Amino acid sequence: MSEAPLHGLPIAEAGRRLREGSLTAVALARHHLDRIAALDPVLHSFVLLTGERAMADAARADAELARGTDRGPMHGIPYALKDIYDTAGIRTTCHSKLLAENVPQQDSVVARKLAEGGGVLLGKLATHEFALGGPSFDLPFPPARNPWNLEHVTGGSSSGSGAAVAAGLVRMAMGSDTGGSIRGPAAYCGLVGLKPTYGLVSRRGVFPLSYTLDHCGPLAASVEDAAITTQVIAGYDPGDPASADRPVPDLRAGLEQGVAGLRIGLPRNLYCNAEGLTPATGAALERLADSLAAQGAIVEEVVLPDYDLFGTCGRVLMIAEAYAIHEADLRERPLDYGALFLARVAIGATISAADYIQAQRLRRELSEAVNRVALRRHDLLLTAMALGPAPRFDEYPADRAGPMNIQSIPFNVTGNPALSMPVGFSDDGLPLSAQLVARPFEEALLLRAGRAVEKIIEGWGVARTPPMALEAA
């Protein structure tokens, strides 16, 4: 660990060095800004770099730590925000022409908590337009590219977050997840992506896509980094109607306890016959299940409702709610949207009240199948995340949705916490992934299992850094 470059330091280790005085927040921020300058011209992960703000945040963090003021584990640590998070006095565009000059007056709750925790804001990150659709080339900024291979997508919609963390431009970045927009980029970019329980993290000040499906959470280089970040940003917010009024446990307390004795359900019926599942992904999931069993977990097959039920339910809810949010602009400024977003959201005009109500009824049934059946007997589920590696850009048509080989939306429909983890590589060197799911508000257990997976894949020798990022070290 002592030989790691500054951008490779885990958050806890960087914090230890900051507190002992062997590292300054100014030096850490400067290192990251230099790295962004070197790599981001080809990655396009940032849409706005806040260099002056970063150096001011870092200098303040150093001064506070020197006089004994400690704001917590993110004090002096660089981070970045998906560009749908409001930032007071700093442009927030949602990667769209419609908000190209939008400068909020207030921080989102997450941005405020990270700032109050002493974090160092490096900038705002690329997203698919209004967190839906993409990649698109008819927007104010180019789409982010995958550090593992620039000809491949990062996934979306937290596209810049995935690229920036994978390339070591920042150790942690905030994303949002309505149908998989944290876990998808994490899967394609070889990262840890945590979608917390619905209501655990406030969404106030984050531009909505779907009020009943939206979640805020981190993309991070490690499970511990994700746990640290979530600890800082979680908690009740009376200004968010969906926020859960309950205490947040210590998410790092049991990280090293392993999986011995845990019951893990394996819902093969969700993914085994899914179009797009690659042999390498299926083999990695089976190998991981065997490894967890070897460590004392009880791994058993479970049966969940068909994936198409989850997918259809989630898409109806998402598009109907997105249309309601954008209805006025769709009527008055339709040509200011990118072609892909417009095509996807305009369909919402055809969804009836009956369709929406039936989707909500189905949602309750699906949630009961996950929580009152599968997770009543089992502590966790292990299932597919991306069915294969990241597609190429040239596989995506310009005017309609491209390949969707991720299985994330079931747990937006149910609201369960879900974690994407890297588990290997395809034959052409792109990351493969798996997904862990826990009962609502059992993030601590989910992260504990994620840490066990992390140790397993470390033992397999799975690389976690793209070659281009290593060359720039």
C-alpha positions as CSV (number, residue, x, y, z in Angstrom):
1,M,0.0,0.0,0.0
2,S,2.9,2.4,0.8
3,E,4.1,2.1,-2.9
4,A,0.7,3.0,-4.4
5,P,0.6,6.3,-6.4
6,L,-1.4,9.0,-4.8
7,H,-4.5,8.4,-6.9
8,G,-4.3,4.7,-6.0
9,L,-4.5,5.3,-2.2
10,P,-7.7,4.0,-0.6
11,I,-9.7,6.7,1.1
12,A,-8.9,5.4,4.5
13,E,-5.2,5.2,3.8
14,A,-5.1,8.7,2.3
15,G,-7.0,10.0,5.3
16,R,-4.5,8.4,7.7
17,R,-1.6,10.1,5.9
18,L,-3.4,13.4,5.9
19,R,-3.9,13.2,9.6
20,E,-0.3,12.1,10.4
21,G,1.0,14.9,8.2
22,S,2.9,12.8,5.6
23,L,0.6,14.0,2.9
24,T,-1.3,17.2,2.3
25,A,-4.7,17.7,0.8
26,V,-3.2,20.3,-1.5
27,A,-0.7,17.8,-2.9
28,L,-3.4,15.1,-3.3
29,A,-5.7,17.5,-5.1
30,R,-2.9,18.8,-7.4
31,H,-1.9,15.2,-8.3
32,H,-5.5,14.4,-9.3
33,L,-5.9,17.6,-11.3
34,D,-2.7,16.9,-13.2
35,R,-3.9,13.4,-13.9
36,I,-7.2,14.7,-15.2
37,A,-5.2,17.1,-17.5
38,A,-3.2,14.2,-18.8
39,L,-6.0,11.6,-19.4
40,D,-9.3,13.3,-19.7
41,P,-8.8,14.9,-23.1
42,V,-9.5,11.4,-24.6
43,L,-11.8,10.1,-21.9
44,H,-14.2,13.0,-21.7
45,S,-15.3,12.1,-18.2
46,F,-15.5,15.7,-16.9
47,V,-17.8,18.3,-18.3
48,L,-16.6,20.9,-15.9
49,L,-13.4,21.0,-13.9
50,T,-13.5,23.0,-10.7
51,G,-9.8,23.5,-10.2
52,E,-9.8,26.7,-8.2
53,R,-12.6,25.3,-5.9
54,A,-10.6,22.1,-5.5
55,M,-7.4,23.9,-4.4
56,A,-9.4,26.1,-2.0
57,D,-11.2,23.0,-0.5
58,A,-7.8,21.3,-0.1
59,A,-6.1,24.3,1.5
60,R,-9.0,24.6,4.0
61,A,-8.8,20.9,4.8
62,D,-5.1,21.1,5.5
63,A,-5.6,24.1,7.8
64,E,-8.4,22.5,9.7
65,L,-6.6,19.2,10.2
66,A,-3.5,21.1,11.4
67,R,-5.5,22.8,14.1
68,G,-7.3,19.6,15.1
69,T,-10.6,20.0,13.3
70,D,-11.5,16.6,11.8
71,R,-14.7,16.5,9.7
72,G,-14.6,12.8,9.1
73,P,-13.3,10.2,6.7
74,M,-13.8,12.3,3.5
75,H,-11.8,15.2,5.0
76,G,-9.3,16.3,2.3
77,I,-10.3,13.5,-0.1
78,P,-11.0,14.4,-3.8
79,Y,-14.3,13.5,-5.3
80,A,-16.5,14.4,-8.3
81,L,-20.2,14.6,-8.9
82,K,-22.4,13.4,-11.8
83,D,-23.7,16.5,-13.5
84,I,-27.2,16.1,-12.3
85,Y,-26.3,17.0,-8.7
86,D,-27.0,20.7,-7.9
87,T,-23.9,22.7,-6.9
88,A,-24.4,26.2,-5.6
89,G,-22.7,28.7,-7.9
90,I,-21.4,25.9,-10.2
91,R,-23.1,25.0,-13.5
92,T,-25.3,21.9,-13.5
93,T,-26.3,20.9,-17.0
94,C,-27.6,17.4,-17.0
95,H,-25.6,17.1,-20.2
96,S,-28.4,18.9,-22.0
97,K,-28.8,22.0,-24.1
98,L,-31.9,22.8,-22.1
99,L,-29.8,23.4,-18.9
100,A,-26.5,24.5,-20.6
101,E,-26.4,27.7,-18.5
102,N,-28.1,26.5,-15.4
103,V,-26.3,27.6,-12.2
104,P,-28.2,26.5,-9.0
105,Q,-28.4,28.6,-6.0
106,Q,-28.1,25.8,-3.5
107,D,-26.2,22.5,-3.2
108,S,-28.0,19.2,-3.4
109,V,-28.1,17.5,0.0
110,V,-25.4,15.0,-1.1
111,A,-23.1,17.8,-2.4
112,R,-23.6,19.6,0.9
113,K,-22.8,16.6,3.0
114,L,-19.6,15.9,1.1
115,A,-18.6,19.5,1.4
116,E,-19.4,19.6,5.1
117,G,-17.4,16.4,5.5
118,G,-14.3,18.2,4.2
119,G,-14.3,16.6,0.7
120,V,-12.4,18.3,-2.2
121,L,-14.6,18.8,-5.2
122,L,-12.8,18.3,-8.5
123,G,-15.7,18.9,-10.9
124,K,-18.8,17.7,-12.6
125,L,-19.0,14.5,-14.6
126,A,-20.6,13.5,-17.9
127,T,-23.9,11.7,-17.9
128,H,-26.4,10.6,-20.5
129,E,-28.9,13.4,-21.1
130,F,-31.1,13.8,-18.0
131,A,-29.8,10.5,-16.9
132,L,-31.5,8.5,-19.6
133,G,-30.4,7.2,-23.0
134,G,-27.1,7.4,-24.7
135,P,-24.4,7.4,-25.7
136,S,-25.3,10.4,-27.8
137,F,-23.2,12.6,-30.0
138,D,-25.7,15.5,-30.5
139,L,-25.4,17.0,-27.0
140,P,-23.3,19.9,-25.7
141,F,-20.5,17.5,-24.5
142,P,-19.1,14.3,-26.0
143,P,-19.9,11.0,-24.3
144,A,-17.4,9.6,-21.9
145,R,-15.2,6.7,-23.1
146,N,-14.3,3.5,-21.3
147,P,-10.7,3.5,-20.0
148,W,-10.3,-0.2,-20.7
149,N,-10.9,0.4,-24.4
150,L,-11.8,3.8,-25.8
151,E,-13.9,2.3,-28.6
152,H,-16.3,0.9,-25.9
153,V,-19.0,2.6,-23.9
154,T,-18.8,3.1,-20.2
155,G,-22.5,2.3,-19.7
156,G,-24.9,4.9,-18.4
157,S,-26.2,7.0,-17.3
158,S,-23.3,7.7,-14.8
159,S,-20.9,7.5,-17.7
160,G,-18.4,10.1,-16.6
161,S,-18.4,8.7,-13.0
162,G,-17.4,5.2,-14.3
163,A,-14.7,6.5,-16.6
164,A,-13.2,8.9,-14.0
165,V,-12.9,6.3,-11.2
166,A,-11.7,3.5,-13.5
167,A,-8.9,5.8,-14.8
168,G,-7.9,6.9,-11.4
169,L,-8.9,10.5,-12.0
170,V,-10.8,10.4,-8.7
171,R,-11.1,7.6,-6.1
172,M,-14.9,8.0,-5.8
173,A,-17.6,9.7,-7.8
174,M,-21.3,10.1,-7.2
175,G,-23.8,8.6,-9.6
176,S,-27.5,8.0,-9.7
177,D,-29.4,4.8,-10.4
178,T,-33.0,4.6,-11.8
179,G,-32.6,1.4,-13.9
180,G,-28.9,0.6,-13.3
181,S,-27.1,3.9,-13.9
182,I,-24.6,3.3,-11.0
183,R,-24.2,-0.4,-11.4
184,G,-24.0,-0.5,-15.2
185,P,-21.0,1.8,-15.5
186,A,-19.4,0.1,-12.5
187,A,-19.9,-3.3,-14.3
188,Y,-18.5,-2.1,-17.6
189,C,-15.6,-0.2,-16.0
190,G,-14.5,-2.8,-13.5
191,L,-15.6,-0.9,-10.4
192,V,-17.7,-1.2,-7.2
193,G,-21.1,0.4,-7.7
194,L,-23.5,0.7,-4.8
195,K,-27.2,1.4,-5.2
196,P,-28.4,1.9,-1.6
197,T,-31.9,1.1,-0.4
198,Y,-34.5,3.5,-1.7
199,G,-34.8,6.3,0.8
200,L,-31.4,5.8,2.5
201,V,-29.7,8.7,0.6
202,S,-31.5,12.0,0.0
203,R,-32.2,12.9,-3.7
204,R,-33.1,16.5,-2.9
205,G,-31.3,18.8,-5.4
206,V,-30.6,15.9,-7.8
207,F,-32.5,16.3,-11.1
208,P,-35.1,13.5,-11.2
209,L,-35.7,10.9,-13.8
210,S,-38.3,8.8,-12.0
211,Y,-39.4,9.8,-8.5
212,T,-40.2,6.3,-7.4
213,L,-37.2,4.6,-8.9
214,D,-34.3,7.1,-8.4
215,H,-31.4,6.3,-6.1
216,C,-28.2,8.2,-5.3
217,G,-25.0,6.3,-4.6
218,P,-21.2,6.0,-5.2
219,L,-19.0,4.4,-7.9
220,A,-15.8,3.6,-6.1
221,A,-12.5,1.8,-6.5
222,S,-13.1,-0.5,-3.6
223,V,-15.9,-1.8,-1.3
224,E,-14.4,0.1,1.7
225,D,-14.4,3.4,-0.3
226,A,-18.1,2.8,-1.2
227,A,-18.8,2.2,2.5
228,I,-17.0,5.3,3.6
229,T,-18.8,7.5,1.0
230,T,-22.3,6.0,1.8
231,Q,-21.7,6.6,5.5
232,V,-21.2,10.3,4.8
233,I,-24.1,10.9,2.5
234,A,-26.8,8.6,4.0
235,G,-29.4,9.8,6.5
236,Y,-32.9,11.2,6.9
237,D,-33.9,14.3,5.0
238,P,-37.3,15.7,5.7
239,G,-37.1,17.6,2.4
240,D,-37.2,14.4,0.4
241,P,-40.6,12.8,0.7
242,A,-39.1,9.3,0.1
243,S,-36.4,9.6,2.7
244,A,-36.4,7.0,5.4
245,D,-36.3,8.2,9.0
246,R,-34.1,5.6,10.5
247,P,-30.5,5.5,11.9
248,V,-27.6,4.6,9.6
249,P,-25.5,1.8,11.1
250,D,-21.7,1.7,10.9
251,L,-21.1,0.4,7.4
252,R,-17.5,-0.5,7.9
253,A,-17.8,-2.3,11.3
254,G,-18.2,-5.8,9.8
255,L,-16.4,-5.5,6.5
256,E,-13.9,-8.2,7.3
257,Q,-16.3,-10.8,8.9
258,G,-16.6,-12.8,5.7
259,V,-19.6,-14.9,4.5
260,A,-19.4,-18.0,6.7
261,G,-22.9,-19.0,7.7
262,L,-24.7,-16.7,5.3
263,R,-27.4,-18.1,3.1
264,I,-27.0,-16.9,-0.5
265,G,-29.6,-17.4,-3.1
266,L,-28.6,-17.9,-6.8
267,P,-31.5,-17.0,-9.1
268,R,-30.2,-18.6,-12.3
269,N,-33.6,-18.4,-13.9
270,L,-33.1,-14.6,-14.2
271,Y,-30.0,-14.8,-16.3
272,C,-29.0,-18.3,-17.5
273,N,-31.2,-18.2,-20.6
274,A,-31.0,-14.4,-21.1
275,E,-30.1,-13.2,-24.6
276,G,-26.6,-11.7,-24.5
277,L,-25.2,-13.8,-21.6
278,T,-21.6,-14.7,-22.5
279,P,-20.0,-18.0,-21.5
280,A,-17.3,-16.1,-19.7
281,T,-19.9,-14.2,-17.6
282,G,-21.8,-17.4,-16.8
283,A,-18.6,-19.2,-15.8
284,A,-17.5,-16.3,-13.6
285,L,-20.8,-16.3,-11.7
286,E,-20.5,-20.1,-11.1
287,R,-16.9,-19.8,-10.0
288,L,-17.8,-17.0,-7.6
289,A,-20.7,-19.0,-6.2
290,D,-18.4,-22.0,-5.6
291,S,-15.8,-19.8,-4.0
292,L,-18.3,-18.3,-1.6
293,A,-19.5,-21.8,-0.7
294,A,-15.9,-22.8,0.0
295,Q,-15.7,-19.9,2.5
296,G,-18.6,-21.2,4.4
297,A,-21.6,-19.6,2.7
298,I,-24.7,-21.7,2.0
299,V,-25.3,-21.2,-1.7
300,E,-28.6,-22.4,-3.0
301,E,-30.6,-21.9,-6.1
302,V,-33.7,-19.8,-5.8
303,V,-36.4,-18.9,-8.4
304,L,-37.5,-15.3,-9.0
305,P,-40.2,-14.0,-11.4
306,D,-39.1,-13.8,-15.0
307,Y,-36.8,-10.9,-15.7
308,D,-39.1,-9.6,-18.4
309,L,-41.7,-8.9,-15.7
310,F,-39.3,-6.7,-13.8
311,G,-38.0,-5.0,-16.9
312,T,-41.5,-4.2,-18.3
313,C,-42.7,-3.0,-14.9
314,G,-39.7,-0.7,-14.4
315,R,-39.7,0.7,-17.9
316,V,-43.4,1.7,-17.7
317,L,-42.9,3.4,-14.4
318,M,-39.7,5.1,-15.5
319,I,-40.9,6.5,-18.8
320,A,-44.3,7.6,-17.5
321,E,-42.7,9.5,-14.6
322,A,-39.9,10.9,-16.9
323,Y,-42.6,12.2,-19.3
324,A,-44.4,13.9,-16.5
325,I,-41.3,15.6,-15.4
326,H,-40.4,16.8,-18.9
327,E,-43.9,17.3,-20.3
328,A,-43.8,21.1,-20.5
329,D,-40.4,21.2,-22.2
330,L,-41.3,18.4,-24.5
331,R,-44.2,20.5,-25.7
332,E,-42.4,23.8,-25.9
333,R,-38.7,22.9,-26.7
334,P,-38.7,19.4,-28.2
335,L,-35.8,20.1,-30.6
336,D,-33.5,21.2,-27.7
337,Y,-33.4,17.6,-26.5
338,G,-31.0,15.1,-28.0
339,A,-32.6,12.7,-30.5
340,L,-32.2,9.6,-28.3
341,F,-33.7,11.1,-25.2
342,L,-36.6,12.6,-27.1
343,A,-37.4,9.3,-28.8
344,R,-37.4,7.4,-25.5
345,V,-39.3,9.9,-23.3
346,A,-41.9,10.9,-25.9
347,I,-43.3,7.3,-25.6
348,G,-44.5,8.3,-22.2
349,A,-47.4,10.3,-23.8
350,T,-48.9,6.9,-24.8
351,I,-48.8,5.4,-21.3
352,S,-52.3,5.5,-19.8
353,A,-53.2,5.9,-16.1
354,A,-54.4,2.3,-16.2
355,D,-51.0,1.2,-17.5
356,Y,-49.2,3.0,-14.7
357,I,-51.5,1.7,-12.0
358,Q,-51.1,-1.8,-13.2
359,A,-47.3,-1.4,-13.2
360,Q,-47.5,-0.3,-9.6
361,R,-49.6,-3.3,-8.7
362,L,-47.1,-5.6,-10.4
363,R,-44.4,-3.8,-8.6
364,R,-45.8,-4.8,-5.2
365,E,-46.1,-8.5,-6.3
366,L,-42.5,-8.5,-7.6
367,S,-41.2,-6.8,-4.4
368,E,-43.0,-9.5,-2.3
369,A,-41.4,-12.2,-4.4
370,V,-37.9,-10.8,-3.7
371,N,-38.3,-9.8,-0.1
372,R,-41.0,-12.0,1.4
373,V,-40.0,-15.2,-0.4
374,A,-36.4,-15.2,-1.7
375,L,-34.9,-13.0,1.0
376,R,-37.0,-14.4,3.8
377,R,-35.0,-17.6,3.6
378,H,-31.7,-16.1,2.3
379,D,-29.5,-13.3,3.5
380,L,-28.4,-12.2,0.1
381,L,-28.9,-12.9,-3.6
382,L,-26.0,-13.4,-6.1
383,T,-27.0,-12.8,-9.7
384,A,-25.8,-11.3,-13.0
385,M,-25.2,-7.6,-13.4
386,A,-23.9,-7.1,-17.0
387,L,-24.5,-10.2,-19.1
388,G,-21.3,-9.5,-21.0
389,P,-18.6,-6.8,-21.4
390,A,-19.2,-3.2,-22.6
391,P,-20.4,-2.9,-26.1
392,R,-18.6,-0.8,-28.7
393,F,-19.8,2.7,-29.6
394,D,-20.5,1.6,-33.2
395,E,-23.1,-0.9,-31.9
396,Y,-25.4,2.0,-30.8
397,P,-27.7,3.5,-33.4
398,A,-28.0,7.3,-33.3
399,D,-31.8,7.5,-33.0
400,R,-32.9,4.7,-30.7
401,A,-31.7,2.6,-27.8
402,G,-28.8,0.3,-28.3
403,P,-27.8,-3.0,-26.7
404,M,-28.9,-3.3,-23.1
405,N,-27.2,-6.4,-21.6
406,I,-27.5,-5.4,-18.0
407,Q,-29.9,-6.9,-15.4
408,S,-30.2,-4.1,-12.9
409,I,-33.7,-2.8,-13.0
410,P,-35.3,-5.5,-10.9
411,F,-33.8,-3.9,-7.7
412,N,-34.9,-0.4,-8.7
413,V,-38.4,-1.8,-8.9
414,T,-38.1,-3.4,-5.5
415,G,-35.9,-0.8,-3.9
416,N,-33.4,-3.3,-2.4
417,P,-29.8,-2.3,-2.0
418,A,-27.6,-3.8,-4.7
419,L,-23.9,-3.9,-5.3
420,S,-22.1,-4.4,-8.6
421,M,-18.7,-6.1,-8.4
422,P,-16.0,-6.9,-11.0
423,V,-15.4,-10.7,-11.3
424,G,-13.0,-11.1,-14.2
425,F,-12.4,-10.3,-17.9
426,S,-13.7,-11.1,-21.3
427,D,-11.4,-12.6,-23.9
428,D,-10.7,-9.1,-25.2
429,G,-9.8,-7.7,-21.8
430,L,-13.0,-5.9,-20.8
431,P,-14.4,-6.2,-17.2
432,L,-17.1,-8.7,-16.3
433,S,-19.3,-8.3,-13.3
434,A,-21.7,-9.8,-10.7
435,Q,-24.4,-8.4,-8.5
436,L,-25.2,-8.9,-4.8
437,V,-28.6,-7.9,-3.4
438,A,-29.7,-7.6,0.3
439,R,-32.8,-6.9,2.2
440,P,-33.8,-3.2,2.6
441,F,-31.4,-1.2,4.8
442,E,-29.0,-4.1,5.2
443,E,-26.2,-2.2,3.4
444,A,-23.7,-3.3,6.1
445,L,-24.3,-7.0,5.3
446,L,-24.2,-6.3,1.6
447,L,-20.9,-4.5,1.8
448,R,-19.5,-7.3,4.1
449,A,-20.3,-9.8,1.4
450,G,-18.9,-7.5,-1.2
451,R,-15.6,-7.3,0.6
452,A,-15.5,-11.1,0.7
453,V,-16.0,-11.1,-3.1
454,E,-13.3,-8.5,-3.4
455,K,-10.8,-10.7,-1.6
456,I,-11.8,-13.7,-3.7
457,I,-11.2,-11.8,-7.0
458,E,-7.9,-10.5,-5.6
459,G,-6.9,-14.1,-5.1
460,W,-7.8,-14.8,-8.7
461,G,-5.4,-12.1,-9.8
462,V,-8.1,-9.9,-11.4
463,A,-6.6,-6.6,-12.4
464,R,-8.4,-3.5,-11.3
465,T,-6.6,-0.8,-13.3
466,P,-6.9,-0.2,-17.1
467,P,-3.6,-0.3,-19.0
468,M,-4.0,3.4,-20.1
469,A,-4.3,4.4,-16.4
470,L,-1.2,2.4,-15.5
471,E,0.8,4.0,-18.3
472,A,-0.1,7.4,-17.0
473,A,0.9,6.6,-13.4
